Amino acid sequence: MTGKILTVAQQKGGSGKTTLAAHIAVALSRIGGKSVAILDVDPQGSLGTWFEARETAYGEDATGLEFRTASGWGARREARSMARDHDFVIIDTPPKTDADAKPAMEAADLVVVPIQPTPVDLWATEQTIRLAEREDTPAILILNRVPPRAALTGEMADAIAASGYSTLTARLGNRTGYASSMGSGHTVMETQPTGKAAQEVDALIAELRKQI
């Protein structure tokens, strides 16, 4: 078997990469019979901290995920190794570091790029897209931390469409539930299974699976 590798990348910090990576991983693991691994190549190690909290919450053998770390070019080798044993591998990358992001993008079947609906985020995203293009890996944008009823969101959605970047229709709102669930090693699908945030993730995963 050779699983699909999804690399979550964004050169701009504060885009919500780690939260998105964790939610994608858990959502995919909840699909019947699918095995999922996560690979943290961000030296900050936030995904690893979340995973340790998850082990505490569920037990080391009941997280529903396999976790590893890597750095630099080791990320490509590690991701491909994990893909031989899992249906999906989700990679969390650091911001502002091409040296670590490049191998993770090269190994990926798809680069997932979270973007907040602001002009600054859109400007920063171009660098991420170009890096994926150089690795000949398709990339898709996900609007993240979207505020409710903000005129700027509509304007930015139009600007992103005009840019020609591939973008999912599904969006993740600016909801406290995402951050609070991460703090305890969970996701919103587990802490608020009938809430709007969980519905957003379900919609995102359904659309994302069509891309891969």
Secondary structure, 3 states (H helix, E strand, C coil): CCCEEEEECCCCCCCCHHHHHHHHHHHHHCCCCCCEEEEECCCCCHHHHHHHHHHHHHCCCCCCCEEEECCCCHHHHHHHHHHCCCCEEEEECCCCCHHHHHHHHHHCCEEEEEECCCHHHHHHHHHHHHHHHHCCCCEEEEECCECCCCHHHHHHHHHHHHHCCCECCCCCECCHHHHHHHHCCCCHHHHCCCCHHHHHHHHHHHHHHHHC
